[in-house]
Amino acid sequence: MVREIGGWRERGKGVFWGAALVLYICVAPSGLWGLTEDEKNTISVYKRAAPGVVNITSTVLERDFFFGIVPREGAGSGAIIDSRGYILTNNHVIKEARRIEVTLSDGSKWPGKLVGGDPENDLAVIKIEAPSGRLTPLPLGSSKDLQVGQKVMAIGNPFGLGETLTVGIISSLGRSIRSETGSLMEDLIQTDAAINPGNSGGPLLDSEGRIIGINTAIFSPSGGNIGIGFAIPVDTAKRIIPELIEKGYVAHPWLGVSLFPLTSGLAKAMDLPTSQGVLVVEVIRDGPADRAGVRGGTKMVQIGNALLPVGGDVILAVEGEPVKSSEDVIREIRKRRPGEQVRLKILRGKRTEEIVVTLGERPRGR
């Protein structure tokens, strides 16, 4: 027996599921087959933020095989940070550039002027003289309370492909890598959001569309993205942007010493009562440490295959924080500003002392 029930066909207690499926599809909520809330968020952030991301083309002069001067063009990304035309990017994007050109999201091109750069933190500020109505500044968030697993989005111009969006998570925090100048870059954000050549200088955004980092480097044996990218925390940028705009550079604290890690074998060879700390092998004349009375090496000795100045002080702690490597000393010094005082616990001969050093401003180019 087959009978009609509200448009369905029923045979006894069974329902023809084909008809039921058709009906279900017809009345199913549109959200089931539409966008998820996460997708809507991603699209919304992209639409709001993309106009604030620019393409930066820089031209530098190089020598070719025959020592002739030839121009070379590089490309990167940047983020508009206010309506006056200031743009935040990586220092390596515009390093040694003779000419800078900025392309806005509307396709218009503007000559860029370098305002200031900081190679140590790989950050730079450039400026364009575009009408404020053409500029979409991106809000600066905070990198203080970021969490591993938090959703992030990167917008940039990888391989010259403008306004490209990639999505991922924060994979780790507090990473340290070496910059192109060899200086230690600390507290970096690691992300699996795809970052490729050309993304450098572009923003890393949170789910509210705020800048939380500036994409700067990738780890890649092949030169392409393998899911390990690094971004400079926005709090670092917020700290130095005013100085870059005002002075054109960042004044870094300077101790004025050359250091060498103290190993157990080296400590034994030098008959030292400790194997922890760093050797002061050289003190820059009339530098901050020299004026405070810190002593460097006094004689050269051969240890293994190396000649090393010995006889100087051993730094055991900075401001009460024990040090095991030169990087530990650098890390503590970088937390301070030129003119601030820092306490060093040192080993001189067989006894320990405390020396207070007034930090200087590191000479440009060091």
N, C-alpha and C positions, 0 to 999 in steps of 0.2 A: 504494500500500500504506500503510495506516494501522495503527500499533501503539501500545500503551500503554507508556510508560516512566515509572515512578514517578508516575503520575497525569497526566503530560503526554501530549499527542497529537503524534505525529511522522509526517510524510509524507516518506519518504525521509530526506534529511539536514536537512529544514526542521523548525523547531519552531513551533508555534502561539504567537505572542508574546502573544496575549491571555491565554492560560492562564499563561504565564510571568510576566506582569505581576501577575496576581492572586496567584501564589505569592510574588513578590518583595515585594509589599505586606504579605502575611501575615507574612513572616519578617523584614522590614526592622527594624533597630534603632529603638526608640521615640524615641531622641534625634533621629533624622533628621526626624521630623515634630513634635517637641516644641520646647522652648525652647532657644535658643542659650545659651552660657555667659555672654555679655554681658547677655542678657535676664535670666538668673537672678541675675546680680550686681545689676542695676538693681532688680529686685523685692526682693531681700534687703535692699539699702540702704534702700529706701523703707519696708519693714515695720519696720525697726529705728529709722529716723530720724523717721518721721511723728509718732509720739507725743510727740516732743520739740519739735515746731513748734507755735506757738500763733497764734491770731488776736487782734489787738489793735484795740480800738475806742476812739477818743478823742473827747471832746466839747469843743469850744472855743466861746467866745462871740464873735459878730460883730455888726456893725451892719447892719441892712437898709437898703433904699432910703430909708426914712423916719427913719433914724438910731435905730431901736429895737434893743435887744439881743436877738439870736436865737441859739439854739444851732446849731452845725453839727457833724455827725459825720463822722469820717474813719476809715479802716481800714488796717491794715497787718499785718505778720507779725513774728514774733520766734522766738528759739531759747532753750530752757531750758539754762542753762549749769552749774547745780549744784542739789543737792537741797534747798538752803535757799530756793529759789523765785526766784533771780535770773534775769532774762531779758534777753538782748541783742537790741537792735533799732536802727533808725535814729532819730536825733534828730528828723528832720522828721516822723516818725510821731506823736510825742507832744508836739511843740512847742506851747507855750501851752495845753496840755490842762487843763481844769478837772476832768475825770473820765476815768479810764482803766479799761477793762474787758478782762479777758483770758479768752479761751475756750480751754480745753484740748481735746485730741483726743477726750476722752470726753464732750464736750459741756458739762461743768461750767463755770460762769462765776465769776470771782473779781475783786474790785476790785484794781486795780494801783496801786502807789505809785512815783512817780519817785524813783530813787536818785541819779542824776546824768546829765548830758548834756554832750556836746561838739559844738557846732555846726560847728566847724572840720573835724572828721573825720566828721561826721554819724553819730555813734554815741551810744547812750544805754543805760542799764541801769535796768530797772524791777524791782519785786519783788511777789510775791503770797504770801499766807500760806496756802498749800495744804499738806496733809500730804505728806511726802516720798514716800509710797507712790504718790501720784498723779502724781508728776513723773518724767520721763524725760530726764535731762540728756544733751546731745549732746557728744561729745568734741571738743576744739579741736585741730585739726591744725596744720600749718605752711604758710605761703605762701612760704617761702624758696626751695624748689627746684621750683617749678611749671614746667611745660613747655607751650609752645604746642602744641595738638593733644591735650592731656590731656583725658580724659573728665571731665565735671562734671555734677552734678544739682542742680536748684533745687527746693526745696519751699516753698510759701507759700499765700497765699489771694488769688489774683488776682480782682479784681472780687467779692470776698466768697465765692468758691468755695473752701471749705476743703480743706486737704491735697492741693493740686494738685502733681503732679510734672512737671517738664520736664527733658529731657536734651539735652546738647550738648557742646561742647568749649571749651577756652580758646582764644579767637581771637587774643588779644594780651596782652602784659604791659606794665606801666610806663606805663599811660595816665594823662593828667592832665585833669581837668575842674574847673569852678567849682562850688562848693557853693551852696546857696540864700543863704548869707550873703556870697557873693562871694569867699570864701577859696579858695585853690588846693588841690584834693585830688589827691594824687600817688600814683604806683605802683599804680593801680587795675588790677583784673583785668577784661579784656573777654571776654565770652562770647556765644555764639549761642544758649545755652539760653534759651528764651522767658521773658522777665520782663515783667510787665504791672502796671498799677496795683493795689496790694494785695499785691504780692510784696515790697515794700520792707521791709527788716528781716529777711527770711527768710534761711536759710542757703544757701550754695553749698557742696556736698559733693563730696568725691573718691570714688573707687570703693571706699574702705574705710568710707565713711559718716562721715568726719571733716569738721568745718567748716573750709574753707579761705578762705572769704570771706563777707561780709554784703552781700546784694543791695541796691543803693542807688539806681540810676538807669538810665534807658534813653535812647537817642537815637532820637527818633521824631517826624518831621514831622506824623504823623497822630494821635499820642497812644497808639497801640497798638504792639505788638512788631513790629520789623522785623529782629530778629536781632542787634541791637547793644545789649547790656546791660553794666552795670558793677557790680563788687562791690569792697567795701573789703577789702584783705588781712587775714586773721585775725591776722597778726603785729602789725598796727597795733592791733587790738582787744585782744590779749593784753597789749600794752604799757600801755594806758590803763585797762583794766577795774579793776585794783586802785585806781587813783587816783579813778575815778568812785565806787567803793563807799566808799572812805575819806573823800573830801572833797566829793564831789558835783559836782566839775568837774575840768578838766585845766588845770594851770598851763603856759602856753605861753611860750617864750622871747620876749623883746622887746628890740629894738634902739633903738626910740624915734626913728625918722626917717621922713620922707616922701621918696620917690625918684621920679626921672623918667628914662626911658631916654635915653641920649646917642646921637644920630644923627650921621652924618657932616656933614649940613647944619648942625645945631646946633653941633657942634664947630667948624666953620669960622666960623660967625657969632660964636662966643665966643672965637675965636683960641686954641683949646686944642690942645696937641701930640698929642692922641689922639682917636680917634673910637669907642673901646671903653670901656664902663663905664656907670655910672649916676650922675646928678647927685643930690646931697643938696640938696633944695630947702627942707626944713624940719627942724629938730632940736627935739624936744619938750623944753621947759625942765625941767631936773633929771631927765631921763631917762638911761638908760645911756650913749647916745652923747654927750649933752651933758656928762655928768660925765667922760667920757674925752677930751673936747676936739674932737670932730667938729664941723665948722662947716657951717651951712646957708646958704641964699641971703641976700645982703645988699642986693640991689636988684632992682626989677622992670623987665624989658625986654620989649618987644613983639617976638615972633618969629613972623612970619606973622600969623595972626589971634589968636594966644594971648599972654597976659601970663604971664611965667614968672620966678620968683625965681632969679637967677643969682648967681654969685660964691662959691658954696659949694664944698665938697670934691667930688671925683669918686671914687667907689669903683671901684677897678680889679680887686680880688681879695678874696676872703674865705678865710682859711686857705690861701692859695696857689692857690685855684681861681679862674681868671679869670671875671669876670661880664660878661654882655652885656645883661642885662635886670634889671628889678626882681625878677622871679620867680627869677632865679638867686640873688640875695641872700637872698630869703625861703627858698628851698630849703636853702641852707647853714645859715641860722639855725635852721630847724626841726629840724635833726639834733641840736641841743643842748638842754640843760636850763637853766632859770633858775639863775643863779649861776656858770655856766661862762664862761670867757674865750674871746674870739674875736679873731683878728688881722685887721685890715683894712689892705689896701694902698690908699692914697689918693693922688690927685693934688691938690696945693694950689698953685694958681698954675702955675708951670712945673716944680715939683719933686715928686718922690714921697716919701711918708713911710709909716711903719707905725704904726698906733695899735691898742692892745689895749683892747677893750671888755669889761667884765663884764656879761653879759646880765642883764636884769631879768625879772620876771614881768609879762606883759602885763596891763594893767588889764582887769577884766571889762567886756565890752561894746564893746571896741575891735576 
